[in-house]
Amino acid sequence: MLSLEPMPESSFLERRPAPFLKWAGGKSRLIPQLAAFFPQKLPRGYLEPFAGGGAVFFHVRANLGAAHYTLIDNNEELIHCYRTVRDETDALIERLGAHRALHSRAHYYQVRQQDPGLLDPVGRAARFIYLNKTCYNGLYRVNSRGRFNVPIGAYPNPQIFDPENLKSVAGHLQGVALETGDFEQVVSLAQEGDFVYFDPPYHPISRTSKFTSYTPDAFSSYDQERLKRAVELLAARGCLVMVSNSDCEFIRDLYRDFRIETVRAARAINSDASRRGLINEVVVLNY
């Protein structure tokens, strides 16, 4: 059962954590632009149904002071990793240190072949972080069977982890509800006055931009429409709702009854370096 009791402020908030995972579509660089649209005061809670790398959550946790927080993602490995960082920080740091000492091409592919379901909880989370920080372009992708399949990246000396940052992350995750599941769960959890931020897999703006594969299930146009219905329900309930997505006709038409703002984002993942650069993204708001 989720606890909605306010969490006490403590010394772990003194150092603001940085996302400890690389994540396609991560919002670290966009925070200055997005923050201009955040509510100035949160009377109740913050819920994020596509947790991802957590950049927005960490900013909100450090700056806006909600009474409670809920992170949801349908990537079971990701949510398990967050729980392990929160609850088994020291053991995880020790295991990651071993991966860093052993890092090589052979070690990478040996770890990639492991079945995470057969590992102990700390080993499973350490595998997730190690592969994420050493694979090509930081791209965590799975195939239709849910198996990680990205080749090793060309990093001569990857950092893999920062112990002090992981400790700060663990502190900021204390008391946070971490749930595995579909984004529609938020409709039954959010109440009037909550701030809900959606950062779904973006609707493709071209035939070659269909990356949605952090889980085996693609995020389709139908899912985008399901998301829009969830936004409508939350808005009618009195929640403050914010959605990030690609700037395209489909998304602008889908949210035509809402306020739509534009931000400029860096596109980092593209096999053609000439196509990496600043592009428009939309921010949908009901306030």
N, C-alpha and C positions, 0 to 999 in steps of 0.2 A: 504494500500500500504506500502511496506517495505521501510524504509529510509536507504540509503546507505551512509549518511553523517557521517564523523568521529565523535566519541563521545569524549567530553572533559574529560581529566583526572581530578579527584577531590579527596577529602580527604577520600571518602568511599573506595578507593583502599588501604588505609594504613593498614587495617586489612584484612588478607586473610580469607575468609569464609571456613567452612567445610560443606560437604553435610549435609543437615538437615533431610534427609530421609534415611532409611535403604533400600538397593536395591540389589536383587540377581544379582551377576555379577558386582557389583559396583567396580570402579577402584581405590579407595582411596589408597589401599595398593600397587597397581601396578604402581602408578605415577612415582616413581623413575626409574623403568625400562622403562616405556613408554616414559618418557620425553627424553630419549636418542635418540628416533626416531623422535621427533617433529622437525619441521623446526626451524632454529635458528632465522629467521626473517619472519614476516608476512607482506608482502607489501599491503595486502588488507583485507580479512575477514576470519572469522572462522564460519563454519557451522557444526552442529552436529544433524543428523537426528534421532538418538535414544537417547534422552536427558537423560533418566534414572535419577540416583541420582545426576548427574552433576559434579562429581569429576574432570573429564578431563576439562570441561568448566571452572570451578573455577580456576584451575591451569593455563590454557591458558590465561584467562582474567587477572590474576594477574601478569603473567610473559612475555607473548609474544606480548601484545599490538597491537592486530588487530584493524583495523579501524571500523569494525562493526561485530556483532555477530548475529547468527540465531540458535535457538534451535527448533527442531521439534520432536514430538512424537505422535503416534496414540492413546496414552492413554489420553483421554480428561480430566479425573480427575487430572492427573499429570500436564498437561499444565495449567489447571485452578488454581491449587495450586501454581505454579510458578508465575502466574500473580497476585494472591492475596498476596503472600509474597512481591512482588515488589510494589504493588499499595496500599495495605491496611495493612501495617505491624503492626501498633499499635493496630488496631482492632482485628487482627488475634492473636497477643500475648495475648490480654485480654481474648479472647475466649479459647485459649489453656490453659490459667491459670485456667479457670473454669473446663475444662476437667481434668486437673491434680488434682485439689482439690476434684473432684467427683470420681476419678478413683477407680474402684472396678470391681469385676467380673460381677455384675449386670449392672453396668453402661456400661461396655464394650459391653455386648450383646445388651443392649438397643440401643447404638449408632450404632452397626453393623446392626441392623434391619432397621435403617433409610434409606429412599430413598434419595440419595444425590440430585436428581433433584427437590425435594420439599423444600430444605434448601435454605436460603439466601446465597449469594456468600461467605461471610466470614465463615459462619457455615459449608458450604460444604468443604472448604479448611481445616478448623480446624478438621473436621471429618476425612478427608483423612490422615492428619498428626498423629492424635491421634491413629487411628487404626494401621497405619504403625509402630508406635513406641511402641505399646503395644501388638500386635498380636504375635503368635508363630513364633520365629526365625526371626522376622522382615520381614516376607514373605507376601507381598501384592499380593494376588491372587484373581481372580474372577471366577465365574462359567460361564456356557454357556449363562446365561441371563445377564451377566455383574454385578452380585451382589457379593460383598465381602463375602468370606465364610471361612476365616481362624480362628481357635480357639484362645482364649486368650493365651498369653505367660506367662511363669512362672517368672515374674519379680516382686520382692517384692516392689520396689520403682522406677518405670521407670521415667527417667528424662522428657521424652516427647519432650521438646523443650528447647533451650537456647536463651533467648531474645536477647542478644548481637550478637550472631551468626546470628540470623534471620535478624537483622538490617544490618549486613554486607552483607548477601546474597542479601537482598533487594537493597543495594547500587550497588552491582556488576551486578544486573539484570537491572539496569536503562539503557534505550536505546536498550535493547536486544529484537529482534523480537522473539516472542514465538508463534509457529504455531502448531495446531493440524492437523495431517494428515499422510499419507503414506510417507515412506522414499524417494520415487521417486520424491517427490516435490523438493528435493534438486537439481535435474538435471536442472530444469528450473530457479533456483535461483543462483546457483554458477557460477562464472565467472573466467577467467584466473587469476591465482595468489592466489585464495582462498585456504585455508586449510580445507578439509572436513574429519571429523573423524566419522567412522561408528562403533558402538558397538551393533550389532544386537543380538537378541536371538541366542545363540550358537547352532550349529548343534549338535545333540546328539551323544555322543561317546559310548553309550550303550543303551540297551532297557529300562533301568530304569532312564535315564537322559534326559527326554523329557519335562522339565519345560520350558514353553514358555508363561505362562498364566497371564501376566499383563493386557492383554485385552482378550476378548472372542475368538479371532481368533488366531490359532496356526501359528507359523512361520515355513513353510514347506521347503522341499528341493527346490521346485519351487521358493519360495521366496528367498532362498539363491542364486539361479540362476538369479533372477531378480536383486538382489543386485549386483551381479558380473557384469551384463550388465550396471548398473548405474555407477559402478566404471570405466568401460571401457570408457563410454561416458565422464565422468568427467576428466579422465586422458588425453583423446584426446583433451579436451578443454584447457588443461594447468593447471588444478587444481592439488594441492598436496593432495593425497588421502591416508588415513590410515584406515585399517580395523582390528578389533580384532575378533577372533573366536576360536573355539576349534581346538586342534591339532589332526586332523583325516585325513584319506585318502581322503574322499570326499572333504574337504576344500582345502587340499594341491593340489589335482588334479584340482579343480575348478580354483584356482589362480596360476596355474603352470607357467604362462607367466609373473608373477609379482615377485618382491623381497619378500621373506618370511623369517621372523625372529622368534625366539622363546623366550618367557618369562615364568617365573615360577610363577604360581598363586596359592593362597590358596583356596581350595574348602571348603566353610563354610556351605552350605545347603545340608545336607544328613541325612536321618533318622538313618543311621548306623554311629556312631561316628568314627568307625575304618576306614571308607572310606573318612574321612575328612583329607585333607593334601595338599601337593604341587603337582600340576600337570602342564603339559606343555600347553601353549596356543600359538597360532600363531599371529603374527602381519604382515599384508600384506601391502606393500608399493609400490607406483609407482615412487619413487624418491630415 
